Amino acid sequence: MNSAAWISIYLPVFVLFFVILPQQRRVQESLVLKIKKRRGVRPVANEIIKKYLGENCKISTGSLGTTVIGKIIEVNENWIEVETKKGSELVNADFIQSIKVITR
């Protein structure tokens, strides 16, 4: 393979992983810090999340973040423990954008 082919294949991957994704992560973290500093308000209050203990939920952390589907087991400080089909997962409550209750 010549060098032009290598550049055309790997340059977009390099730009994605080393330029775009870290920049989006920094922007998201700065937004969370702004929200926390503003009158001590938290983005998602633990009292609201505790209302969904034992429910099957779909928790989303953003467009490029993860989506966790499972039963909420425990809410402790900023962390939510979710039981999924694969096992238990911990989700940081600071980065949650939405929680949807799944009815079956």
C-alpha positions as CSV (number, residue, x, y, z in Angstrom):
1,M,0.0,0.0,0.0
2,N,1.3,3.4,-0.8
3,S,1.5,6.3,1.7
4,A,-1.5,8.1,0.3
5,A,-3.7,5.2,1.1
6,W,-2.4,4.9,4.7
7,I,-3.0,8.6,5.2
8,S,-6.5,8.5,3.8
9,I,-7.4,5.6,6.0
10,Y,-5.8,6.5,9.3
11,L,-6.0,10.3,9.4
12,P,-9.8,10.5,10.0
13,V,-9.4,7.9,12.8
14,F,-6.6,10.0,14.4
15,V,-8.6,13.2,14.2
16,L,-11.6,11.5,15.8
17,F,-9.8,9.9,18.7
18,F,-7.2,12.6,19.5
19,V,-9.0,15.8,18.6
20,I,-12.8,15.6,18.5
21,L,-13.6,13.2,21.4
22,P,-11.3,14.9,24.0
23,Q,-12.7,18.3,23.1
24,Q,-16.3,17.1,23.6
25,R,-15.4,15.6,26.9
26,R,-13.8,18.8,28.1
27,V,-16.8,20.8,27.0
28,Q,-19.2,18.4,28.9
29,E,-17.1,18.6,32.0
30,S,-17.0,22.4,32.0
31,L,-20.8,22.5,31.7
32,V,-21.2,20.2,34.7
33,L,-18.8,22.5,36.7
34,K,-20.8,25.6,35.7
35,I,-24.0,24.0,36.8
36,K,-22.5,22.9,40.2
37,K,-21.1,26.4,40.9
38,R,-24.4,28.1,40.1
39,R,-26.1,28.3,43.6
40,G,-25.0,24.8,44.5
41,V,-27.6,23.2,42.3
42,R,-26.9,19.6,41.2
43,P,-27.9,18.5,37.7
44,V,-29.8,15.4,38.9
45,A,-30.8,15.2,42.6
46,N,-30.4,11.9,44.3
47,E,-33.8,12.3,45.8
48,I,-35.3,12.2,42.4
49,I,-33.3,9.1,41.4
50,K,-34.2,7.3,44.7
51,K,-37.8,7.4,43.6
52,Y,-36.9,4.9,40.8
53,L,-35.2,2.3,43.1
54,G,-36.2,-1.2,42.0
55,E,-37.5,0.0,38.6
56,N,-36.3,-1.0,35.2
57,C,-34.8,2.1,33.6
58,K,-32.9,3.3,30.6
59,I,-30.2,5.8,31.7
60,S,-28.5,7.9,29.0
61,T,-25.3,10.0,29.5
62,G,-25.3,11.8,26.2
63,S,-24.9,11.5,22.5
64,L,-21.5,9.8,22.6
65,G,-21.8,8.5,26.1
66,T,-23.2,5.2,27.3
67,T,-26.8,4.0,27.6
68,V,-27.5,1.6,30.5
69,I,-30.6,-0.5,30.6
70,G,-31.4,-2.3,33.8
71,K,-32.8,-2.2,37.3
72,I,-31.6,0.6,39.7
73,I,-30.3,-1.2,42.8
74,E,-28.7,1.6,44.9
75,V,-28.1,5.3,44.8
76,N,-25.0,6.5,46.8
77,E,-23.7,10.0,46.6
78,N,-23.0,10.6,42.9
79,W,-23.1,7.0,41.8
80,I,-26.0,4.8,40.7
81,E,-25.7,1.0,40.7
82,V,-27.6,-0.6,38.0
83,E,-28.1,-4.3,37.5
84,T,-28.0,-5.2,33.8
85,K,-28.1,-8.5,32.0
86,K,-24.2,-8.5,32.0
87,G,-23.9,-7.7,35.7
88,S,-23.8,-4.6,37.9
89,E,-22.7,-1.3,36.5
90,L,-22.0,2.0,38.1
91,V,-23.1,5.3,36.5
92,N,-21.9,8.8,37.6
93,A,-25.0,10.9,38.3
94,D,-23.3,14.1,37.3
95,F,-23.3,13.0,33.6
96,I,-26.8,11.7,33.3
97,Q,-29.0,13.4,30.8
98,S,-32.1,11.4,31.0
99,I,-33.8,8.5,32.8
100,K,-36.7,6.7,31.2
101,V,-38.7,4.1,33.1
102,I,-39.3,0.9,31.0
103,T,-42.6,-0.8,31.6
104,R,-42.9,-4.4,30.6
